[in-house]
Each structure stands twice: as structure tokens, then as C-alpha cells.
Amino acid sequence: MSKDTDNPNLNPSHEASKTNKPQDTVTFALAQSHFLVGDIATNVEKMRTLALQAREQGADVIVFPELALLGYPPQDLLLRPSLSGRVKSALSTLSDIDDIVMIVGYPHVDHHGTFNSAAILHNGHQKGFYHKQMLPNYGVFDERRYFDKGRNQVLFDYKGITIGLLICEDLWDKNPIAELKKQGADLIVSLNASPFEIEKQNNRKAMLAKRSRENNLPIVYVNAVGGQDDLVFDGGSMAVQADGSVAHEAPRFMNQLLLATLDVNTAKFNNQAKAPLSLSRESEMYQALVVGLRDYVNHSGFSGIIVGLSGGIDSALTLCIAVDALGADKVYAVMMPYEYTSQISLEDAQAQARRLNVSYTVCPIFDAVEGIRHTLAPLFNKSPADTTEENIQARARGVVLMALSNKFGHLVITTGNKSELAVGYSTLYGDMAGGFDVLKDVYKSQVYKLASYRNRLEDTPVIPERVITRPPSAELRPDQKDQDSLPDYDVLDDILMSYIDEDMGYQEIIDKGFDAEMVAKVIKMVDNSEYKRLQSPIGTKISHKAFGRERRYPLVNKWSIKG
């Protein structure tokens, strides 16, 4: 049985078509908004509100992001037996909205299969639908698990222009848009749920410029915005001219109803009066981390968050992100000193907490650590102290934080960075205990850059300067420094990025100029720490290759790094 559907060219407007006298302009409303996964009722009401608002502002067509009705990515919610009925019921509630064409991303379920689709709604009727053709199955995407492949091009006439529909990955492939051009499209509308990665907006612009120039077609590109689990959608919706130039661009990381007007006779958009500010690398990273934490906490229903504030750089940056995401009144900082905690750390933690106006508590762990050591003493049988005793300190802190979480209902956010998680420089059930890791996809060298960036935003630094300048230390033994057991972070991160983000092998990394013994040591540490990472909390993805669903290695394997 064929799993595609017969879906001919559509004419959703009885007012105008190609055979009628062309209207002068068509105004598109790009509905860049956050649609929460699974909350169909709220999502459809948001669509209603935005459609009425867009119509009031003079829009003829409003375009919503990919799968906006259900939210993206819905994962196994797509397998729920009640999905089809819920979707049909939700779409029907939009039938009373007149005088504006709505292009809605939704999951289409029929006897042919399940499709990632776009519905064309106008004056109370669904005039047609389009099924996504290119189903991504790499990185964080797993669409072939859920969707059947669409096979037909879909165009519809409205006010003198022929509009072709595409969904996200369709536009990254050259063929779907070329087929629409061949069939007479004057303009392309693309619905997207494109997750954030560092500098991805520049890649999107380059891709859109290439596709529009190749086919001499203007493109309306609408992207989702907001956090969903470990993903952040950064918006940046655009209306692109046929020559590849950007006529309109929505601000990043923000809800925005962006209006772009097309001159039907020239097939050109009017130009935006004022383009949004461009974001630096550190700025977009920081905003992604703020949005990811904000939406995870708020949509999970936690009343606040708890941060173990150590006086070090990682917890200092995490605290800043937490305050910027949720407000100081929802952030609770806890300093848990032990005998190796320096006076400088105590002073800097207190100073930062006061500067950010968050609740700050000092909770010493002396008694907890000594109690555990006393309990274990007969079992350890006078064995010499080693990292076991260091880890007891970290685990005592984990117990304190989780107890506070249980008692008061706040989420514990951990402070480990990507460099530490990569090489296992972390303690299971200790500093890894918590529900969300803000810096999980941020290398240590990037932590320093983000800390300096955040300090530059205000006249008075929010992170004490010596937190940034002093050598990093876990402070689990006297005079401990991270570099006692790790290479310098700039070197370490270069090796890690080569191995993890770029998938380079042992010899390739050595050929970049790194010491062979050091490379072998780092790779071994990464491989041996897979079991730890599998048990770590989720955290916002900002890189091309984050730890999580896009990097899945077997816990037990005999792969040789020098093969």
C-alpha cells in the first residue's frame, strides 16, 4: 500500500487566483513563538490569538512553525493512539477564523501513515495539506522512527501568487524547492523547528541565500523559539528576497510576530525598517543557556532552583545564568565548606550571592563527611586515603542539596562543564547529583569567555574578578589544582573538540600537533567515562555534538583507539 497521498494543487481563496487580476501585495505574518510539546489545547489557543492579532495588523497569511500544534520534538507522543483524534479536534476549533490564511504545522495521521505536515486553513475550511519529504535522522533528529515520507509537491494560489510549501529539512536539500519552481511556484513558505547551535543562524542564512538564488524565488522561513528539554530553538525567522538578501529578520530567542509584505508584481518583499541586533558568539551562547534553563524549570513546575555555590568559576557562571533565567527570588545558593575550602572561596561566593541578591546559606559538611568516614573506617581496614575520601566530600554535598530539593520542591542544578564530563572529572552521586546541568555542553575554556562576557554587561561585575583569574580547583585536598591531573584547559579542550565534536581519530589529532601520549590519555579518559555521562542530568545543547541523544556509544566495548 502506498503511504503517500494524492494531494493536488490547491486554491484556498475564492477571492483571487492566477486567472484573476493580481492584487498589489500579500502580507505574511511569521509567527515565531514557543509551542509547548504535548499541550495541544494551549498551542491551538495561541494560534488563534496570533492569527487574530496578525489579521488586525493587516496580514493575509500567517505561518506557524513545524509541528506547532503538538510542539517539537514530540518523540513517542506521536505513537499515542489518541493523537489523531486530538489533532483533528484541535484543528476544527480554528474553523471560525476568517479572512486570513493559516499555515499550521501538525502531525497528520491517516490510513496511509503518519506525516510531518502543514495544513492550509482558510475561512473555516482545510483547503489542503503538505507532507514533509526529507526526514532527518541524524544528530538530535529521529524522524524516520515516527514519520512516513511525503512524496508530492504542494502549491496553492492566493491573491495572484503561487505559493509552494516546504518543511525544515526539505529546504536543506536542493531538489524539493527546484521541483516547486518547475511547477510554477512564485514564492516558498517553509515551516521550521531548527534547534540552536553556535553560529547556526549564519548557516541558515547562507543556505537560504543559496536556495533563493538558485531558483530565483523569495522564501518565507519561520522558525520555532524556546526551550524543550535539552534543546533550544532560537527563532531568527526570515523573509528572504529572490536574490538571497534578507528583507526581514526576527530577533533571536524571543517570541515575535513578524510582518513581511510582498509586492505581487515584482515578487519582492518590502524591507524591514530596523533589523535586530546581531549577536556575538558569546552572546548567543549565553542567551541559549538562559532560555534553556528558564523554560525547563518553568515548564516542569519547579518553584525555584538550588545551586551549590563553591566560589569557583563554574558555579559562579551557573548562578548568573540562573538569576538571568528565573529572577533572584527563585534562586537559592548554598555554600558547603569543608576543611579544604579556602577563605577566598568563602568570600567570593558570599560576594557574588550578595551582588546578585539571591538567598545564600552556608552549610558546613564537616560532620557529614566525618560521619561517613567513621562508618566506613572498619570496612576500609586502614587503607591509605585516596580519591575515595575526596569523593565522600562531593557526595556529602550532593546529599545536602538533594535533601533541600526534597524538602522545599526546588530543582537542583549541577555545575559541571563539558570538559569535566568528557574526561570524568566529576563524582557520581556527588557534584553530578541534580536535575539539570546548565554547562553540560560548555567547554571549560568557553566558561571563562562567558564569565567575562557576562561581567562586561554591567558596570559592576556579577562574578568577582579573582574567580576568573585564579587557577581552578575542586578543593578536595590541600593545594589541589585541576591541572594536577588534567592538561591545561586550552590544550585539553582542543583535543576534546577534535575527538568529540569533529569525530577525529587518534592519529588525526596527533597530526594537528598534539603530543601522542597526551592524546592517548585524554581519549582513554573520555571513553572510560561513558558510564558516568549516561547517568548525568540533561543540559542545554549549544554545540554540534552534545553529550546526549546525538552521541550514543556502547558502555561496554573493545574498540581500540589506535586501530
Backbone hydrogen bonds, N-H to C=O, Kabsch-Sander energy under -0.5 kcal/mol:
donor,donor_aa,acceptor,acceptor_aa,energy
7,N,5,T,-0.7
10,L,155,L,-3.0
13,S,157,D,-0.7
14,H,12,P,-0.5
20,N,17,S,-1.2
23,Q,159,K,-0.7
26,V,262,L,-2.0
28,F,26,V,-0.6
28,F,260,A,-3.2
29,A,61,V,-3.3
30,L,28,F,-0.6
30,L,258,L,-3.6
31,A,29,A,-0.9
31,A,63,V,-2.4
32,Q,30,L,-1.8
32,Q,256,Q,-1.9
33,S,31,A,-1.0
35,F,33,S,-0.6
36,L,34,H,-0.6
38,G,70,L,-3.0
39,D,36,L,-1.6
40,I,38,G,-1.5
43,N,39,D,-2.6
44,V,40,I,-2.6
45,E,41,A,-1.6
46,K,42,T,-2.2
47,M,43,N,-2.1
48,R,44,V,-2.1
49,T,45,E,-2.5
50,L,46,K,-2.7
51,A,47,M,-2.7
52,L,48,R,-2.5
53,Q,49,T,-2.2
54,A,50,L,-2.9
55,R,51,A,-2.6
56,E,52,L,-2.2
57,Q,53,Q,-1.5
58,G,55,R,-1.6
59,A,54,A,-2.7
60,D,27,T,-2.7
61,V,27,T,-2.0
62,I,101,V,-3.1
63,V,29,A,-2.7
64,F,103,I,-2.6
66,E,192,N,-0.7
68,A,65,P,-1.5
69,L,105,G,-2.4
70,L,67,L,-0.9
71,G,67,L,-2.8
72,Y,35,F,-0.5
77,L,74,P,-2.1
78,L,75,Q,-2.0
79,L,76,D,-1.6
80,R,77,L,-1.4
83,L,80,R,-1.8
86,R,82,S,-2.1
87,V,83,L,-2.6
88,K,84,S,-2.5
89,S,85,G,-2.1
90,A,86,R,-2.2
91,L,87,V,-2.6
92,S,88,K,-1.9
93,T,89,S,-1.0
93,T,90,A,-0.7
94,L,91,L,-1.5
95,S,92,S,-1.6
97,I,94,L,-1.6
98,D,96,D,-0.7
101,V,60,D,-2.8
102,M,121,L,-2.9
103,I,62,I,-2.6
103,I,101,V,-0.5
104,V,102,M,-0.7
104,V,119,A,-2.2
105,G,65,P,-0.7
106,Y,117,S,-2.4
108,H,106,Y,-0.6
108,H,115,F,-2.6
109,V,107,P,-0.5
110,D,113,G,-2.4
113,G,110,D,-1.3
115,F,108,H,-3.0
117,S,106,Y,-2.4
117,S,115,F,-0.8
118,A,130,Y,-2.2
119,A,104,V,-2.9
120,I,128,G,-2.7
121,L,102,M,-3.0
121,L,119,A,-0.7
122,H,125,H,-2.8
124,G,97,I,-0.7
125,H,122,H,-1.4
127,K,120,I,-2.6
127,K,125,H,-0.9
128,G,120,I,-0.9
130,Y,118,A,-2.2
132,K,116,N,-3.3
135,L,133,Q,-0.8
141,F,138,Y,-2.6
143,E,136,P,-1.8
145,R,142,D,-1.2
146,Y,143,E,-0.9
147,F,143,E,-3.1
148,D,114,T,-3.7
150,G,132,K,-2.7
156,F,163,I,-2.1
157,D,10,L,-1.5
158,Y,161,I,-2.6
159,K,16,A,-0.5
161,I,158,Y,-1.6
163,I,156,F,-3.2
163,I,161,I,-0.6
164,G,187,L,-2.8
165,L,154,V,-1.9
166,L,189,V,-2.3
168,C,191,L,-2.2
170,D,167,I,-2.4
171,L,168,C,-2.1
172,W,168,C,-0.6
172,W,169,E,-0.8
173,D,169,E,-0.9
177,I,173,D,-0.6
178,A,174,K,-1.2
179,E,175,N,-2.4
180,L,176,P,-1.8
181,K,177,I,-2.3
182,K,178,A,-2.2
183,Q,179,E,-1.7
184,G,181,K,-1.5
185,A,180,L,-2.4
186,D,162,T,-3.3
187,L,162,T,-1.4
188,I,218,P,-2.3
189,V,164,G,-2.8
190,S,220,V,-3.3
191,L,166,L,-2.0
192,N,222,V,-2.0
196,F,232,V,-3.9
198,I,542,I,-2.4
200,K,197,E,-2.3
203,N,199,E,-1.1
204,R,200,K,-2.6
205,K,201,Q,-2.4
206,A,202,N,-2.2
207,M,203,N,-2.4
208,L,204,R,-2.9
209,A,205,K,-2.6
210,K,206,A,-2.0
211,R,207,M,-2.6
212,S,208,L,-2.6
213,R,209,A,-2.1
214,E,210,K,-2.6
215,N,211,R,-1.5
216,N,212,S,-1.2
217,L,212,S,-1.6
219,I,240,V,-2.2
220,V,188,I,-3.2
221,Y,219,I,-0.6
221,Y,238,M,-3.4
222,V,190,S,-2.4
222,V,220,V,-0.6
223,N,221,Y,-0.5
224,A,192,N,-0.6
225,V,33,S,-1.1
226,G,233,F,-2.5
228,Q,231,L,-3.0
231,L,228,Q,-2.5
233,F,226,G,-3.0
234,D,194,S,-0.6
234,D,232,V,-0.5
235,G,224,A,-2.0
236,G,251,P,-1.0
238,M,221,Y,-2.6
239,A,248,H,-2.1
240,V,219,I,-3.1
241,Q,245,S,-3.0
244,G,241,Q,-1.9
247,A,239,A,-2.5
247,A,245,S,-0.6
248,H,239,A,-1.7
250,A,237,S,-2.9
253,F,234,D,-1.7
254,M,251,P,-0.7
256,Q,32,Q,-3.0
258,L,30,L,-2.1
258,L,256,Q,-0.8
260,A,28,F,-2.6
262,L,26,V,-3.2
263,D,268,K,-3.2
264,V,24,D,-2.2
264,V,262,L,-0.7
265,N,24,D,-0.6
267,A,263,D,-2.4
268,K,263,D,-0.9
270,N,261,T,-2.5
272,Q,247,A,-2.6
284,E,280,S,-2.5
285,M,281,R,-1.9
286,Y,282,E,-2.6
287,Q,283,S,-2.4
288,A,284,E,-2.1
289,L,285,M,-2.1
290,V,286,Y,-2.2
291,V,287,Q,-2.6
292,G,288,A,-2.7
293,L,289,L,-2.0
294,R,290,V,-2.7
295,D,291,V,-2.6
296,Y,292,G,-1.6
297,V,293,L,-2.5
298,N,294,R,-2.5
299,H,295,D,-2.1
300,S,296,Y,-1.0
301,G,297,V,-0.8
301,G,298,N,-0.6
302,F,297,V,-1.5
303,S,409,G,-0.9
305,I,330,K,-2.7
306,I,411,L,-2.9
307,V,332,Y,-2.6
308,G,413,I,-0.5
309,L,307,V,-1.0
309,L,334,V,-1.7
310,S,308,G,-0.7
316,A,312,G,-1.5
317,L,313,I,-2.4
318,T,314,D,-2.3
319,L,315,S,-2.2
320,C,316,A,-1.7
321,I,317,L,-2.3
322,A,318,T,-2.4
323,V,319,L,-2.4
324,D,320,C,-2.6
325,A,321,I,-2.0
326,L,322,A,-2.5
327,G,323,V,-2.1
330,K,327,G,-1.7
331,V,328,A,-1.4
332,Y,305,I,-2.5
333,A,331,V,-0.5
333,A,359,S,-3.1
334,V,307,V,-2.6
335,M,361,T,-3.0
336,M,334,V,-0.5
341,T,338,Y,-1.8
346,L,342,S,-1.7
347,E,343,Q,-2.6
348,D,344,I,-2.8
349,A,345,S,-2.4
350,Q,346,L,-1.9
351,A,347,E,-2.4
352,Q,348,D,-2.3
353,A,349,A,-2.3
354,R,350,Q,-2.3
355,R,351,A,-2.4
356,L,352,Q,-2.3
357,N,353,A,-0.7
357,N,354,R,-0.6
358,V,353,A,-2.0
359,S,328,A,-0.5
359,S,331,V,-1.3
361,T,333,A,-2.1
363,C,335,M,-3.5
363,C,361,T,-0.6
365,I,337,P,-2.3
369,V,365,I,-2.6
370,E,366,F,-2.7
371,G,367,D,-2.3
372,I,368,A,-2.0
373,R,369,V,-2.6
374,H,370,E,-2.5
375,T,371,G,-2.1
376,L,372,I,-2.1
377,A,373,R,-1.4
379,L,376,L,-0.7
380,F,376,L,-2.5
381,N,377,A,-1.2
382,K,377,A,-0.7
383,S,380,F,-1.3
389,E,386,D,-0.9
390,E,386,D,-1.0
391,N,387,T,-2.7
392,I,388,T,-1.5
393,Q,389,E,-1.1
394,A,390,E,-1.4
395,R,391,N,-2.7
396,A,392,I,-2.3
397,R,393,Q,-1.9
398,G,394,A,-1.9
399,V,395,R,-2.3
400,V,396,A,-2.0
401,L,397,R,-2.4
402,M,398,G,-2.5
403,A,399,V,-2.2
404,L,400,V,-2.2
405,S,401,L,-2.2
406,N,402,M,-2.5
407,K,403,A,-2.4
408,F,404,L,-2.4
409,G,405,S,-2.2
411,L,304,G,-2.6
413,I,306,I,-2.3
413,I,411,L,-0.6
414,T,412,V,-0.5
414,T,436,F,-2.1
418,K,439,L,-0.8
418,K,442,V,-2.3
419,S,442,V,-0.5
421,L,417,N,-2.3
422,A,418,K,-2.3
423,V,419,S,-1.6
424,G,420,E,-0.9
425,Y,420,E,-2.2
426,S,424,G,-2.3
428,L,426,S,-0.5
430,G,427,T,-2.1
432,M,427,T,-1.7
433,A,430,G,-1.6
435,G,412,V,-3.0
436,F,412,V,-1.0
437,D,538,I,-3.1
438,V,414,T,-1.0
438,V,436,F,-0.7
440,K,437,D,-1.4
442,V,439,L,-2.1
443,Y,441,D,-0.5
446,Q,443,Y,-0.5
447,V,443,Y,-1.8
448,Y,444,K,-1.7
449,K,445,S,-1.3
450,L,446,Q,-2.7
451,A,447,V,-2.4
452,S,448,Y,-2.2
453,Y,449,K,-2.3
454,R,450,L,-2.7
455,N,451,A,-2.0
456,R,452,S,-1.6
457,L,453,Y,-0.6
457,L,454,R,-1.0
458,E,455,N,-1.2
467,V,464,P,-1.5
468,I,464,P,-0.8
468,I,465,E,-0.9
469,T,465,E,-1.7
470,R,466,R,-2.2
480,Q,477,R,-1.5
482,D,472,P,-2.5
484,D,481,K,-2.0
485,S,482,D,-1.5
486,L,482,D,-1.1
491,V,488,D,-0.5
492,L,488,D,-3.2
493,D,489,Y,-3.1
494,D,490,D,-1.3
495,I,491,V,-2.0
496,L,492,L,-2.9
497,M,493,D,-2.9
498,S,494,D,-1.8
499,Y,495,I,-2.4
500,I,496,L,-3.5
501,D,496,L,-0.6
501,D,497,M,-0.5
502,E,497,M,-1.9
504,M,498,S,-2.9
506,Y,561,I,-0.7
509,I,505,G,-2.2
510,I,506,Y,-1.9
511,D,507,Q,-2.4
512,K,508,E,-0.6
512,K,509,I,-1.0
513,G,510,I,-2.4
514,F,509,I,-1.0
519,V,515,D,-2.5
520,A,516,A,-2.4
521,K,517,E,-2.1
522,V,518,M,-2.6
523,I,519,V,-2.7
524,K,520,A,-2.1
525,M,521,K,-2.1
526,V,522,V,-2.4
527,D,523,I,-2.7
528,N,524,K,-2.5
529,S,525,M,-0.7
529,S,526,V,-0.9
530,E,527,D,-1.1
532,K,529,S,-0.6
533,R,529,S,-2.0
534,L,530,E,-2.0
535,Q,531,Y,-0.6
535,Q,532,K,-1.2
536,S,533,R,-1.4
541,K,230,D,-3.3
548,G,546,A,-0.5
548,G,551,R,-0.6
551,R,548,G,-1.5
553,Y,551,R,-0.6
557,N,555,L,-0.6
563,G,560,S,-1.2
